Amino acid sequence: MIIHKDLVGDRWNNLSIAEQMANVGCDVERAIRWRNKGNLEYSRNAFERALELLMFTIADPKNKKRLKELCRLKEVWVDYFFGNNQYSFTDEFFQKYFINFNYMAALEKGK
């Protein structure tokens, strides 16, 4: 099931990698916050939205040279959230990782 039907294809692909990853990061942040507040339903929904946006980013042809990092990110995100966290990632890692994309996207827009 596609959650972000309005973003499939050109609309998502027209965003820069910084904008794409900043959007992924928003749902990652929501997933973490809701999980920490004990709302597992909202947390899971945000996790699924983040994963879908990450999959759109992986499918975007302009990101072909970034596939290794993007696929690895997908792997550790899923493992961190629903696996055994075998790579020992933390909330703080994901928050710091994605805040950089927010900054880059803001710079691109001249803010």
Number of C-alpha atoms within 10 A of each C-alpha: 5 10 12 12 8 10 14 13 12 10 9 18 18 13 14 16 19 19 20 21 24 22 19 24 24 17 20 24 21 19 26 23 16 18 18 12 11 11 12 14 12 17 23 18 16 23 24 18 22 24 19 18 22 21 15 19 25 19 14 19 12 14 15 12 9 13 16 11 11 17 15 10 15 17 13 18 19 15 16 18 19 11 11 10 14 9 10 10 14 12 15 10 10 18 15 11 13 19 16 15 20 19 14 18 21 14 11 12 8 7 8
